[in-house]
Structures are given as structure tokens and as C-alpha cells.
Amino acid sequence: MNVSISALKTNPGYYIELAQQKRVAITKNGKVVARLIPAKPSKAESAKKLIGILPQNLDYDALREDRIMQ
């Protein structure tokens, strides 16, 4: 989505919220001068999302060996 710099100045909160879901290109005189992109979640946040999804009896050593052998 493209947004002019004047529109960004008028309503910055809206575009920050929008940038959490998708990339926002900021334009000046019709040319893209900057981009707002969603922030990457931290590794800890990503790991917390996996709790309850991964099985309790997961054998990490077997998975590692399988990955190395491929």
C-alpha cells in the first residue's frame, strides 16, 4: 500500500497499525522514499506460540540426526 508523507503526518497511528499487518510504502512527490514493515517477532515470542503444538515426547536428538542425514 502506498501512502503520501502528508497523509502519514496527518494520521500516523493509523499507518503504524496498518504496518503491523503489511508493508506500507511512504511516497513523496509520487516516489517511494521509505517503507514501514511489520517487525519480526522475537525468538522467545515465536517459541511461546509453539507451546501446546509440539508433542511432549519429542526426541530432539533423533530429529537432529535425521536432519543431518538428509
mmJSON file of the N, C-alpha and C atoms, coordinates in Angstrom:
{"data_MODEL":{"atom_site":{
"group_PDB":["ATOM","ATOM","ATOM","ATOM","ATOM","ATOM","ATOM","ATOM","ATOM","ATOM","ATOM","ATOM","ATOM","ATOM","ATOM","ATOM","ATOM","ATOM","ATOM","ATOM","ATOM","ATOM","ATOM","ATOM","ATOM","ATOM","ATOM","ATOM","ATOM","ATOM","ATOM","ATOM","ATOM","ATOM","ATOM","ATOM","ATOM","ATOM","ATOM","ATOM","ATOM","ATOM","ATOM","ATOM","ATOM","ATOM","ATOM","ATOM","ATOM","ATOM","ATOM","ATOM","ATOM","ATOM","ATOM","ATOM","ATOM","ATOM","ATOM","ATOM","ATOM","ATOM","ATOM","ATOM","ATOM","ATOM","ATOM","ATOM","ATOM","ATOM","ATOM","ATOM","ATOM","ATOM","ATOM","ATOM","ATOM","ATOM","ATOM","ATOM","ATOM","ATOM","ATOM","ATOM","ATOM","ATOM","ATOM","ATOM","ATOM","ATOM","ATOM","ATOM","ATOM","ATOM","ATOM","ATOM","ATOM","ATOM","ATOM","ATOM","ATOM","ATOM","ATOM","ATOM","ATOM","ATOM","ATOM","ATOM","ATOM","ATOM","ATOM","ATOM","ATOM","ATOM","ATOM","ATOM","ATOM","ATOM","ATOM","ATOM","ATOM","ATOM","ATOM","ATOM","ATOM","ATOM","ATOM","ATOM","ATOM","ATOM","ATOM","ATOM","ATOM","ATOM","ATOM","ATOM","ATOM","ATOM","ATOM","ATOM","ATOM","ATOM","ATOM","ATOM","ATOM","ATOM","ATOM","ATOM","ATOM","ATOM","ATOM","ATOM","ATOM","ATOM","ATOM","ATOM","ATOM","ATOM","ATOM","ATOM","ATOM","ATOM","ATOM","ATOM","ATOM","ATOM","ATOM","ATOM","ATOM","ATOM","ATOM","ATOM","ATOM","ATOM","ATOM","ATOM","ATOM","ATOM","ATOM","ATOM","ATOM","ATOM","ATOM","ATOM","ATOM","ATOM","ATOM","ATOM","ATOM","ATOM","ATOM","ATOM","ATOM","ATOM","ATOM","ATOM","ATOM","ATOM","ATOM","ATOM","ATOM","ATOM","ATOM","ATOM","ATOM","ATOM","ATOM","ATOM","ATOM","ATOM"],
"id":[1,2,3,4,5,6,7,8,9,10,11,12,13,14,15,16,17,18,19,20,21,22,23,24,25,26,27,28,29,30,31,32,33,34,35,36,37,38,39,40,41,42,43,44,45,46,47,48,49,50,51,52,53,54,55,56,57,58,59,60,61,62,63,64,65,66,67,68,69,70,71,72,73,74,75,76,77,78,79,80,81,82,83,84,85,86,87,88,89,90,91,92,93,94,95,96,97,98,99,100,101,102,103,104,105,106,107,108,109,110,111,112,113,114,115,116,117,118,119,120,121,122,123,124,125,126,127,128,129,130,131,132,133,134,135,136,137,138,139,140,141,142,143,144,145,146,147,148,149,150,151,152,153,154,155,156,157,158,159,160,161,162,163,164,165,166,167,168,169,170,171,172,173,174,175,176,177,178,179,180,181,182,183,184,185,186,187,188,189,190,191,192,193,194,195,196,197,198,199,200,201,202,203,204,205,206,207,208,209,210],
"type_symbol":["N","C","C","N","C","C","N","C","C","N","C","C","N","C","C","N","C","C","N","C","C","N","C","C","N","C","C","N","C","C","N","C","C","N","C","C","N","C","C","N","C","C","N","C","C","N","C","C","N","C","C","N","C","C","N","C","C","N","C","C","N","C","C","N","C","C","N","C","C","N","C","C","N","C","C","N","C","C","N","C","C","N","C","C","N","C","C","N","C","C","N","C","C","N","C","C","N","C","C","N","C","C","N","C","C","N","C","C","N","C","C","N","C","C","N","C","C","N","C","C","N","C","C","N","C","C","N","C","C","N","C","C","N","C","C","N","C","C","N","C","C","N","C","C","N","C","C","N","C","C","N","C","C","N","C","C","N","C","C","N","C","C","N","C","C","N","C","C","N","C","C","N","C","C","N","C","C","N","C","C","N","C","C","N","C","C","N","C","C","N","C","C","N","C","C","N","C","C","N","C","C","N","C","C","N","C","C","N","C","C"],
"label_atom_id":["N","CA","C","N","CA","C","N","CA","C","N","CA","C","N","CA","C","N","CA","C","N","CA","C","N","CA","C","N","CA","C","N","CA","C","N","CA","C","N","CA","C","N","CA","C","N","CA","C","N","CA","C","N","CA","C","N","CA","C","N","CA","C","N","CA","C","N","CA","C","N","CA","C","N","CA","C","N","CA","C","N","CA","C","N","CA","C","N","CA","C","N","CA","C","N","CA","C","N","CA","C","N","CA","C","N","CA","C","N","CA","C","N","CA","C","N","CA","C","N","CA","C","N","CA","C","N","CA","C","N","CA","C","N","CA","C","N","CA","C","N","CA","C","N","CA","C","N","CA","C","N","CA","C","N","CA","C","N","CA","C","N","CA","C","N","CA","C","N","CA","C","N","CA","C","N","CA","C","N","CA","C","N","CA","C","N","CA","C","N","CA","C","N","CA","C","N","CA","C","N","CA","C","N","CA","C","N","CA","C","N","CA","C","N","CA","C","N","CA","C","N","CA","C","N","CA","C","N","CA","C","N","CA","C","N","CA","C","N","CA","C","N","CA","C"],
"label_alt_id":[null,null,null,null,null,null,null,null,null,null,null,null,null,null,null,null,null,null,null,null,null,null,null,null,null,null,null,null,null,null,null,null,null,null,null,null,null,null,null,null,null,null,null,null,null,null,null,null,null,null,null,null,null,null,null,null,null,null,null,null,null,null,null,null,null,null,null,null,null,null,null,null,null,null,null,null,null,null,null,null,null,null,null,null,null,null,null,null,null,null,null,null,null,null,null,null,null,null,null,null,null,null,null,null,null,null,null,null,null,null,null,null,null,null,null,null,null,null,null,null,null,null,null,null,null,null,null,null,null,null,null,null,null,null,null,null,null,null,null,null,null,null,null,null,null,null,null,null,null,null,null,null,null,null,null,null,null,null,null,null,null,null,null,null,null,null,null,null,null,null,null,null,null,null,null,null,null,null,null,null,null,null,null,null,null,null,null,null,null,null,null,null,null,null,null,null,null,null,null,null,null,null,null,null,null,null,null,null,null,null],
"label_comp_id":["MET","MET","MET","ASN","ASN","ASN","VAL","VAL","VAL","SER","SER","SER","ILE","ILE","ILE","SER","SER","SER","ALA","ALA","ALA","LEU","LEU","LEU","LYS","LYS","LYS","THR","THR","THR","ASN","ASN","ASN","PRO","PRO","PRO","GLY","GLY","GLY","TYR","TYR","TYR","TYR","TYR","TYR","ILE","ILE","ILE","GLU","GLU","GLU","LEU","LEU","LEU","ALA","ALA","ALA","GLN","GLN","GLN","GLN","GLN","GLN","LYS","LYS","LYS","ARG","ARG","ARG","VAL","VAL","VAL","ALA","ALA","ALA","ILE","ILE","ILE","THR","THR","THR","LYS","LYS","LYS","ASN","ASN","ASN","GLY","GLY","GLY","LYS","LYS","LYS","VAL","VAL","VAL","VAL","VAL","VAL","ALA","ALA","ALA","ARG","ARG","ARG","LEU","LEU","LEU","ILE","ILE","ILE","PRO","PRO","PRO","ALA","ALA","ALA","LYS","LYS","LYS","PRO","PRO","PRO","SER","SER","SER","LYS","LYS","LYS","ALA","ALA","ALA","GLU","GLU","GLU","SER","SER","SER","ALA","ALA","ALA","LYS","LYS","LYS","LYS","LYS","LYS","LEU","LEU","LEU","ILE","ILE","ILE","GLY","GLY","GLY","ILE","ILE","ILE","LEU","LEU","LEU","PRO","PRO","PRO","GLN","GLN","GLN","ASN","ASN","ASN","LEU","LEU","LEU","ASP","ASP","ASP","TYR","TYR","TYR","ASP","ASP","ASP","ALA","ALA","ALA","LEU","LEU","LEU","ARG","ARG","ARG","GLU","GLU","GLU","ASP","ASP","ASP","ARG","ARG","ARG","ILE","ILE","ILE","MET","MET","MET","GLN","GLN","GLN"],
"label_asym_id":["A","A","A","A","A","A","A","A","A","A","A","A","A","A","A","A","A","A","A","A","A","A","A","A","A","A","A","A","A","A","A","A","A","A","A","A","A","A","A","A","A","A","A","A","A","A","A","A","A","A","A","A","A","A","A","A","A","A","A","A","A","A","A","A","A","A","A","A","A","A","A","A","A","A","A","A","A","A","A","A","A","A","A","A","A","A","A","A","A","A","A","A","A","A","A","A","A","A","A","A","A","A","A","A","A","A","A","A","A","A","A","A","A","A","A","A","A","A","A","A","A","A","A","A","A","A","A","A","A","A","A","A","A","A","A","A","A","A","A","A","A","A","A","A","A","A","A","A","A","A","A","A","A","A","A","A","A","A","A","A","A","A","A","A","A","A","A","A","A","A","A","A","A","A","A","A","A","A","A","A","A","A","A","A","A","A","A","A","A","A","A","A","A","A","A","A","A","A","A","A","A","A","A","A","A","A","A","A","A","A"],
"label_entity_id":["1","1","1","1","1","1","1","1","1","1","1","1","1","1","1","1","1","1","1","1","1","1","1","1","1","1","1","1","1","1","1","1","1","1","1","1","1","1","1","1","1","1","1","1","1","1","1","1","1","1","1","1","1","1","1","1","1","1","1","1","1","1","1","1","1","1","1","1","1","1","1","1","1","1","1","1","1","1","1","1","1","1","1","1","1","1","1","1","1","1","1","1","1","1","1","1","1","1","1","1","1","1","1","1","1","1","1","1","1","1","1","1","1","1","1","1","1","1","1","1","1","1","1","1","1","1","1","1","1","1","1","1","1","1","1","1","1","1","1","1","1","1","1","1","1","1","1","1","1","1","1","1","1","1","1","1","1","1","1","1","1","1","1","1","1","1","1","1","1","1","1","1","1","1","1","1","1","1","1","1","1","1","1","1","1","1","1","1","1","1","1","1","1","1","1","1","1","1","1","1","1","1","1","1","1","1","1","1","1","1"],
"label_seq_id":[1,1,1,2,2,2,3,3,3,4,4,4,5,5,5,6,6,6,7,7,7,8,8,8,9,9,9,10,10,10,11,11,11,12,12,12,13,13,13,14,14,14,15,15,15,16,16,16,17,17,17,18,18,18,19,19,19,20,20,20,21,21,21,22,22,22,23,23,23,24,24,24,25,25,25,26,26,26,27,27,27,28,28,28,29,29,29,30,30,30,31,31,31,32,32,32,33,33,33,34,34,34,35,35,35,36,36,36,37,37,37,38,38,38,39,39,39,40,40,40,41,41,41,42,42,42,43,43,43,44,44,44,45,45,45,46,46,46,47,47,47,48,48,48,49,49,49,50,50,50,51,51,51,52,52,52,53,53,53,54,54,54,55,55,55,56,56,56,57,57,57,58,58,58,59,59,59,60,60,60,61,61,61,62,62,62,63,63,63,64,64,64,65,65,65,66,66,66,67,67,67,68,68,68,69,69,69,70,70,70],
"pdbx_PDB_ins_code":[null,null,null,null,null,null,null,null,null,null,null,null,null,null,null,null,null,null,null,null,null,null,null,null,null,null,null,null,null,null,null,null,null,null,null,null,null,null,null,null,null,null,null,null,null,null,null,null,null,null,null,null,null,null,null,null,null,null,null,null,null,null,null,null,null,null,null,null,null,null,null,null,null,null,null,null,null,null,null,null,null,null,null,null,null,null,null,null,null,null,null,null,null,null,null,null,null,null,null,null,null,null,null,null,null,null,null,null,null,null,null,null,null,null,null,null,null,null,null,null,null,null,null,null,null,null,null,null,null,null,null,null,null,null,null,null,null,null,null,null,null,null,null,null,null,null,null,null,null,null,null,null,null,null,null,null,null,null,null,null,null,null,null,null,null,null,null,null,null,null,null,null,null,null,null,null,null,null,null,null,null,null,null,null,null,null,null,null,null,null,null,null,null,null,null,null,null,null,null,null,null,null,null,null,null,null,null,null,null,null],
"Cartn_x":[0.844,0.0,0.892,0.579,1.312,0.553,1.295,0.697,1.628,1.036,1.864,2.38,3.475,4.075,3.151,2.383,1.447,0.32,-0.151,-1.188,-0.628,0.637,1.285,1.402,1.741,1.846,0.491,-0.566,-1.911,-2.438,-2.16,-2.72,-1.668,-0.596,0.477,0.043,-0.828,-1.274,-1.942,-2.749,-3.451,-2.45,-1.439,-0.482,0.476,0.752,1.552,0.779,-0.505,-1.359,-1.395,-1.54,-1.595,-0.274,0.839,2.161,2.412,1.614,1.759,1.275,0.411,-0.107,0.561,0.93,1.515,2.45,3.181,4.135,3.414,3.906,3.348,4.485,4.316,5.319,4.959,5.922,5.716,6.248,5.404,5.788,5.916,6.786,6.955,7.026,6.124,6.02,5.874,5.129,4.851,5.944,7.055,8.154,8.277,8.513,8.67,9.991,9.912,11.101,11.406,10.426,10.633,9.555,9.776,8.785,8.63,7.404,7.105,6.802,7.491,7.273,6.978,6.246,5.976,7.279,7.351,8.534,8.544,9.747,9.869,9.619,8.85,8.676,9.978,10.18,11.397,11.346,12.491,12.547,11.756,11.777,11.029,9.531,9.045,7.621,7.239,8.094,7.824,7.787,8.704,8.747,7.501,7.032,5.833,4.612,4.57,3.441,3.424,4.571,4.656,4.252,4.175,3.796,2.385,2.228,0.938,0.766,1.592,1.503,2.456,3.682,4.666,4.346,4.545,4.269,5.229,4.745,5.54,6.738,6.572,7.617,8.519,8.756,9.576,11.036,11.636,13.032,13.903,14.469,15.25,16.513,17.13,18.35,18.039,16.932,16.55,16.228,15.553,15.25,16.524,17.471,18.747,19.494,19.577,20.255,19.578,18.253,17.507,17.796,17.859,18.129,19.547,20.496,21.892,22.058,21.348,21.49,20.874,20.013,19.354,20.236],
"Cartn_y":[-1.168,0.0,1.235,2.206,3.473,4.542,5.386,6.494,7.69,8.838,10.043,10.447,11.142,11.57,12.534,13.327,14.253,13.479,12.389,11.563,10.873,10.454,9.827,10.807,12.062,13.083,13.364,13.323,13.611,12.514,11.262,10.153,9.052,9.323,8.33,7.047,7.145,5.965,4.931,5.405,4.502,3.71,4.381,3.714,2.81,3.147,2.258,0.963,1.093,-0.091,-0.928,-0.263,-0.945,-1.654,-1.035,-1.614,-2.872,-3.098,-4.324,-5.538,-5.314,-6.414,-6.519,-5.393,-5.439,-4.255,-4.307,-3.247,-1.996,-0.858,0.427,1.236,1.611,2.428,3.895,4.692,6.125,6.852,7.701,8.396,9.893,10.488,11.938,12.333,13.181,13.578,12.365,11.356,10.178,9.127,9.356,8.389,7.784,6.493,5.806,6.251,6.758,7.229,6.397,5.629,4.804,3.73,2.743,1.68,1.399,1.162,0.656,-0.825,-1.678,-3.114,-3.684,-4.807,-5.42,-5.844,-5.652,-6.064,-7.579,-8.16,-9.6,-9.915,-10.963,-11.336,-11.883,-11.715,-12.241,-13.769,-14.392,-15.852,-16.402,-15.678,-16.124,-16.106,-15.061,-14.989,-16.124,-16.411,-17.497,-18.838,-19.053,-20.311,-20.474,-19.388,-19.454,-19.876,-19.499,-19.876,-21.376,-22.04,-23.477,-24.327,-23.737,-24.492,-25.021,-26.31,-26.952,-27.52,-27.092,-27.617,-28.794,-28.632,-29.7,-30.805,-32.055,-33.158,-33.147,-33.632,-33.653,-34.601,-35.711,-36.74,-36.571,-35.384,-35.107,-35.445,-36.255,-36.668,-35.755,-34.734,-33.738,-34.332,-35.291,-35.91,-36.691,-37.425,-38.181,-37.229,-36.136,-35.152,-34.539,-34.255,-33.67,-34.644,-35.914,-36.927,-37.093,-37.105,-37.229,-36.044,-34.861,-33.652,-33.678,-34.148,-34.202,-35.229,-36.335,-37.402,-37.052,-36.065,-35.705,-34.922],
"Cartn_z":[0.0,0.0,0.0,-0.824,-0.864,-0.092,0.618,1.362,1.234,1.02,0.911,2.284,2.285,3.554,4.296,3.562,4.233,4.913,4.284,4.915,6.156,6.087,7.238,8.396,8.094,9.141,9.78,8.967,9.459,10.38,10.04,10.811,11.024,11.772,11.914,12.613,13.599,14.339,13.448,12.524,11.604,10.766,10.24,9.364,10.138,11.387,12.235,12.479,12.778,12.971,11.688,10.562,9.278,8.978,9.344,9.096,9.924,10.961,11.735,10.952,9.952,9.143,7.775,7.18,5.838,5.631,4.55,4.238,3.746,4.176,3.759,3.135,1.872,1.19,1.381,1.805,2.015,0.787,0.214,-1.015,-0.792,-1.583,-1.601,-3.072,-3.48,-4.887,-5.804,-5.345,-6.147,-6.164,-5.49,-5.459,-4.066,-4.022,-2.739,-2.106,-0.871,-0.16,1.084,1.559,2.757,2.807,3.646,3.848,5.339,5.736,7.077,6.899,7.642,7.527,8.906,8.953,10.252,10.92,12.221,12.985,13.102,13.1,13.287,14.754,15.023,16.425,16.989,18.275,18.902,18.901,19.06,19.094,20.271,21.382,22.564,22.291,21.62,21.288,20.348,19.374,18.433,19.157,20.088,20.84,21.704,22.31,23.154,22.347,21.079,20.229,19.951,20.066,19.799,20.992,22.18,23.374,23.181,23.379,23.191,21.8,20.85,19.486,19.32,19.834,19.731,20.73,20.32,21.248,22.438,23.577,24.804,24.697,23.974,23.913,22.681,22.27,21.095,21.376,20.508,20.664,19.799,20.42,19.692,19.065,19.767,19.232,17.955,17.939,16.744,15.594,15.885,14.841,14.277,15.163,14.721,13.822,14.23,13.427,12.064,12.064,10.813,9.885,10.453,9.647,9.088,9.879,9.441,8.321,8.399,7.415,6.067,6.017,4.742,3.849],
"occupancy":[1.0,1.0,1.0,1.0,1.0,1.0,1.0,1.0,1.0,1.0,1.0,1.0,1.0,1.0,1.0,1.0,1.0,1.0,1.0,1.0,1.0,1.0,1.0,1.0,1.0,1.0,1.0,1.0,1.0,1.0,1.0,1.0,1.0,1.0,1.0,1.0,1.0,1.0,1.0,1.0,1.0,1.0,1.0,1.0,1.0,1.0,1.0,1.0,1.0,1.0,1.0,1.0,1.0,1.0,1.0,1.0,1.0,1.0,1.0,1.0,1.0,1.0,1.0,1.0,1.0,1.0,1.0,1.0,1.0,1.0,1.0,1.0,1.0,1.0,1.0,1.0,1.0,1.0,1.0,1.0,1.0,1.0,1.0,1.0,1.0,1.0,1.0,1.0,1.0,1.0,1.0,1.0,1.0,1.0,1.0,1.0,1.0,1.0,1.0,1.0,1.0,1.0,1.0,1.0,1.0,1.0,1.0,1.0,1.0,1.0,1.0,1.0,1.0,1.0,1.0,1.0,1.0,1.0,1.0,1.0,1.0,1.0,1.0,1.0,1.0,1.0,1.0,1.0,1.0,1.0,1.0,1.0,1.0,1.0,1.0,1.0,1.0,1.0,1.0,1.0,1.0,1.0,1.0,1.0,1.0,1.0,1.0,1.0,1.0,1.0,1.0,1.0,1.0,1.0,1.0,1.0,1.0,1.0,1.0,1.0,1.0,1.0,1.0,1.0,1.0,1.0,1.0,1.0,1.0,1.0,1.0,1.0,1.0,1.0,1.0,1.0,1.0,1.0,1.0,1.0,1.0,1.0,1.0,1.0,1.0,1.0,1.0,1.0,1.0,1.0,1.0,1.0,1.0,1.0,1.0,1.0,1.0,1.0,1.0,1.0,1.0,1.0,1.0,1.0,1.0,1.0,1.0,1.0,1.0,1.0],
"B_iso_or_equiv":[0.0,0.0,0.0,0.0,0.0,0.0,0.0,0.0,0.0,0.0,0.0,0.0,0.0,0.0,0.0,0.0,0.0,0.0,0.0,0.0,0.0,0.0,0.0,0.0,0.0,0.0,0.0,0.0,0.0,0.0,0.0,0.0,0.0,0.0,0.0,0.0,0.0,0.0,0.0,0.0,0.0,0.0,0.0,0.0,0.0,0.0,0.0,0.0,0.0,0.0,0.0,0.0,0.0,0.0,0.0,0.0,0.0,0.0,0.0,0.0,0.0,0.0,0.0,0.0,0.0,0.0,0.0,0.0,0.0,0.0,0.0,0.0,0.0,0.0,0.0,0.0,0.0,0.0,0.0,0.0,0.0,0.0,0.0,0.0,0.0,0.0,0.0,0.0,0.0,0.0,0.0,0.0,0.0,0.0,0.0,0.0,0.0,0.0,0.0,0.0,0.0,0.0,0.0,0.0,0.0,0.0,0.0,0.0,0.0,0.0,0.0,0.0,0.0,0.0,0.0,0.0,0.0,0.0,0.0,0.0,0.0,0.0,0.0,0.0,0.0,0.0,0.0,0.0,0.0,0.0,0.0,0.0,0.0,0.0,0.0,0.0,0.0,0.0,0.0,0.0,0.0,0.0,0.0,0.0,0.0,0.0,0.0,0.0,0.0,0.0,0.0,0.0,0.0,0.0,0.0,0.0,0.0,0.0,0.0,0.0,0.0,0.0,0.0,0.0,0.0,0.0,0.0,0.0,0.0,0.0,0.0,0.0,0.0,0.0,0.0,0.0,0.0,0.0,0.0,0.0,0.0,0.0,0.0,0.0,0.0,0.0,0.0,0.0,0.0,0.0,0.0,0.0,0.0,0.0,0.0,0.0,0.0,0.0,0.0,0.0,0.0,0.0,0.0,0.0,0.0,0.0,0.0,0.0,0.0,0.0],
"pdbx_formal_charge":[null,null,null,null,null,null,null,null,null,null,null,null,null,null,null,null,null,null,null,null,null,null,null,null,null,null,null,null,null,null,null,null,null,null,null,null,null,null,null,null,null,null,null,null,null,null,null,null,null,null,null,null,null,null,null,null,null,null,null,null,null,null,null,null,null,null,null,null,null,null,null,null,null,null,null,null,null,null,null,null,null,null,null,null,null,null,null,null,null,null,null,null,null,null,null,null,null,null,null,null,null,null,null,null,null,null,null,null,null,null,null,null,null,null,null,null,null,null,null,null,null,null,null,null,null,null,null,null,null,null,null,null,null,null,null,null,null,null,null,null,null,null,null,null,null,null,null,null,null,null,null,null,null,null,null,null,null,null,null,null,null,null,null,null,null,null,null,null,null,null,null,null,null,null,null,null,null,null,null,null,null,null,null,null,null,null,null,null,null,null,null,null,null,null,null,null,null,null,null,null,null,null,null,null,null,null,null,null,null,null],
"auth_seq_id":[1,1,1,2,2,2,3,3,3,4,4,4,5,5,5,6,6,6,7,7,7,8,8,8,9,9,9,10,10,10,11,11,11,12,12,12,13,13,13,14,14,14,15,15,15,16,16,16,17,17,17,18,18,18,19,19,19,20,20,20,21,21,21,22,22,22,23,23,23,24,24,24,25,25,25,26,26,26,27,27,27,28,28,28,29,29,29,30,30,30,31,31,31,32,32,32,33,33,33,34,34,34,35,35,35,36,36,36,37,37,37,38,38,38,39,39,39,40,40,40,41,41,41,42,42,42,43,43,43,44,44,44,45,45,45,46,46,46,47,47,47,48,48,48,49,49,49,50,50,50,51,51,51,52,52,52,53,53,53,54,54,54,55,55,55,56,56,56,57,57,57,58,58,58,59,59,59,60,60,60,61,61,61,62,62,62,63,63,63,64,64,64,65,65,65,66,66,66,67,67,67,68,68,68,69,69,69,70,70,70],
"auth_comp_id":["MET","MET","MET","ASN","ASN","ASN","VAL","VAL","VAL","SER","SER","SER","ILE","ILE","ILE","SER","SER","SER","ALA","ALA","ALA","LEU","LEU","LEU","LYS","LYS","LYS","THR","THR","THR","ASN","ASN","ASN","PRO","PRO","PRO","GLY","GLY","GLY","TYR","TYR","TYR","TYR","TYR","TYR","ILE","ILE","ILE","GLU","GLU","GLU","LEU","LEU","LEU","ALA","ALA","ALA","GLN","GLN","GLN","GLN","GLN","GLN","LYS","LYS","LYS","ARG","ARG","ARG","VAL","VAL","VAL","ALA","ALA","ALA","ILE","ILE","ILE","THR","THR","THR","LYS","LYS","LYS","ASN","ASN","ASN","GLY","GLY","GLY","LYS","LYS","LYS","VAL","VAL","VAL","VAL","VAL","VAL","ALA","ALA","ALA","ARG","ARG","ARG","LEU","LEU","LEU","ILE","ILE","ILE","PRO","PRO","PRO","ALA","ALA","ALA","LYS","LYS","LYS","PRO","PRO","PRO","SER","SER","SER","LYS","LYS","LYS","ALA","ALA","ALA","GLU","GLU","GLU","SER","SER","SER","ALA","ALA","ALA","LYS","LYS","LYS","LYS","LYS","LYS","LEU","LEU","LEU","ILE","ILE","ILE","GLY","GLY","GLY","ILE","ILE","ILE","LEU","LEU","LEU","PRO","PRO","PRO","GLN","GLN","GLN","ASN","ASN","ASN","LEU","LEU","LEU","ASP","ASP","ASP","TYR","TYR","TYR","ASP","ASP","ASP","ALA","ALA","ALA","LEU","LEU","LEU","ARG","ARG","ARG","GLU","GLU","GLU","ASP","ASP","ASP","ARG","ARG","ARG","ILE","ILE","ILE","MET","MET","MET","GLN","GLN","GLN"],
"auth_asym_id":["A","A","A","A","A","A","A","A","A","A","A","A","A","A","A","A","A","A","A","A","A","A","A","A","A","A","A","A","A","A","A","A","A","A","A","A","A","A","A","A","A","A","A","A","A","A","A","A","A","A","A","A","A","A","A","A","A","A","A","A","A","A","A","A","A","A","A","A","A","A","A","A","A","A","A","A","A","A","A","A","A","A","A","A","A","A","A","A","A","A","A","A","A","A","A","A","A","A","A","A","A","A","A","A","A","A","A","A","A","A","A","A","A","A","A","A","A","A","A","A","A","A","A","A","A","A","A","A","A","A","A","A","A","A","A","A","A","A","A","A","A","A","A","A","A","A","A","A","A","A","A","A","A","A","A","A","A","A","A","A","A","A","A","A","A","A","A","A","A","A","A","A","A","A","A","A","A","A","A","A","A","A","A","A","A","A","A","A","A","A","A","A","A","A","A","A","A","A","A","A","A","A","A","A","A","A","A","A","A","A"],
"auth_atom_id":["N","CA","C","N","CA","C","N","CA","C","N","CA","C","N","CA","C","N","CA","C","N","CA","C","N","CA","C","N","CA","C","N","CA","C","N","CA","C","N","CA","C","N","CA","C","N","CA","C","N","CA","C","N","CA","C","N","CA","C","N","CA","C","N","CA","C","N","CA","C","N","CA","C","N","CA","C","N","CA","C","N","CA","C","N","CA","C","N","CA","C","N","CA","C","N","CA","C","N","CA","C","N","CA","C","N","CA","C","N","CA","C","N","CA","C","N","CA","C","N","CA","C","N","CA","C","N","CA","C","N","CA","C","N","CA","C","N","CA","C","N","CA","C","N","CA","C","N","CA","C","N","CA","C","N","CA","C","N","CA","C","N","CA","C","N","CA","C","N","CA","C","N","CA","C","N","CA","C","N","CA","C","N","CA","C","N","CA","C","N","CA","C","N","CA","C","N","CA","C","N","CA","C","N","CA","C","N","CA","C","N","CA","C","N","CA","C","N","CA","C","N","CA","C","N","CA","C","N","CA","C","N","CA","C","N","CA","C","N","CA","C","N","CA","C"],
"pdbx_PDB_model_num":[1,1,1,1,1,1,1,1,1,1,1,1,1,1,1,1,1,1,1,1,1,1,1,1,1,1,1,1,1,1,1,1,1,1,1,1,1,1,1,1,1,1,1,1,1,1,1,1,1,1,1,1,1,1,1,1,1,1,1,1,1,1,1,1,1,1,1,1,1,1,1,1,1,1,1,1,1,1,1,1,1,1,1,1,1,1,1,1,1,1,1,1,1,1,1,1,1,1,1,1,1,1,1,1,1,1,1,1,1,1,1,1,1,1,1,1,1,1,1,1,1,1,1,1,1,1,1,1,1,1,1,1,1,1,1,1,1,1,1,1,1,1,1,1,1,1,1,1,1,1,1,1,1,1,1,1,1,1,1,1,1,1,1,1,1,1,1,1,1,1,1,1,1,1,1,1,1,1,1,1,1,1,1,1,1,1,1,1,1,1,1,1,1,1,1,1,1,1,1,1,1,1,1,1,1,1,1,1,1,1]
}}}
